[in-house]
Amino acid sequence: MDENHLSHSTWDCKYHIVFGSKYRTKRLYGDLRLELRDQFTKLASQKGCHIEEGHLMPDHVHMLISIPPKYSVAHIVGFLKGKTALYVANKYARKRRYKGYHFWARGYFVSTTGYQEEVVRRYIRNQEKQDKATDFADLFKPNY
């Protein structure tokens, strides 16, 4: 299990995110595809996120991203889509006839990934047993 740490928390928050290009046009190809991959990675790391896996299809993006709990998913998706739309508009607007900053479609799909429910239930049930075992272990330590 990968665990990340903030000053007062340990977390493992991963999300499957999918979003598409405006009107689902096939825009993600060639050099742009490679540049967007690098941009997504760079932008995610600026917010303390990590893209675990990703794939750019010709008309949409799939990514498995780890997001710290101090940020909402909506904030991170908006940040990634907004900054990459600006990048594409500034670099490719004349070559590929993109109008304005409208590169990505509105909205996105998100699904949480995490531990199986039964594993979490078992972990919670066994907490009391682990606490008792730790308490008794402290009683038998010699005090020097």
Buried (B, 14 or more C-beta within 10 A) or exposed (E): EEEBEEEEEEBEBBBBBBBBBBEEEEBBEEEBBEBBBEBBBEBBEEBBBBBBEBEBBEBBBBBBBBBBEEBEBEEBBEBBBBBBBEBBBEBBBEEEEBEEBEBBBEEBEBEEEEEEEEEEEEEEEEEEEEEEEEEEEEEEEEEE
